[in-house]
Each structure stands twice: as structure tokens, then as C-alpha cells.
Amino acid sequence: MTLTSSIPVLRVADYPAARAFWTRTMGFSVGEEGGHPPRFGIFHRDAATVFVDAWHGPEPAEHAGWRAYLHCDDVDALAAKLAAKGVAMDGPANAAYGMREITLRDPGGNLLCFGQELS
């Protein structure tokens, strides 16, 4: 058996704000939404998928680590696009484990890391 991908499930309090972040800021498309009004969404971009869940409320504050790690092929270009949209982030910076990364928080407070393998 081979595992081929993973999908982060990000908990948020404000679904409309999260939806706007993932579609307008991050360039993902909406695959599906659940609830009336929607409180759960599946978002896609390239080979990445993110689930956003507002039914269960925001992630408890004691969970301070990454909520998702997304691979990309040009982290510097992604950082430039996000900076142009006013997104606050750390990096880009090279990590000791061979990745170039940026980290940022979504509107729900989830810590996201985007990484590119260093050649």
C-alpha cells in the first residue's frame, strides 16, 4: 500500500473569511461546500487540496504548530504574490532539512507552511 497525498483539515470560526482567503488570496477553487449557509469547504489548486471546517469552531490556542504543509515549485514567486496582496509572512528562508519555506496564518489563525525542495 502506498499513501499518495494528504489533506489538511483547518478549523476556523469565520467560514466566509476563510473562503475568501483560500480563493482570492491563495488562488484555490471551490470543489464542494456543505451547509446552508456553507460551513465546510473543499478547496483545490494544482495538486493541493485543503478542507476548511467552521462547524467545529477554531482550533484551540494550545495547538500552535503547523496546521498544513503545502509543497510548491517556486516559493519565492508565491511569497512575492502574497506580499503584493498584503499577506504577512515569515520567510522565505532555507530550512536545515532541505526546504525553502514561508509561513503565514489564515484568517482562522491556522499556521500554514509552504515549502519548496532545495536542489
Secondary structure, DSSP 8 states (H G I E B T S, - for coil): --------EEE-S-HHHHHHIIIIIT--EEEEEETTTT-EEEEEETTEEEEEE-TT-S--TT--SEEEEEE-S-HHHHHHHHHHTT---EEEEE-TTSEEEEEEE-TT--EEEEEEE--
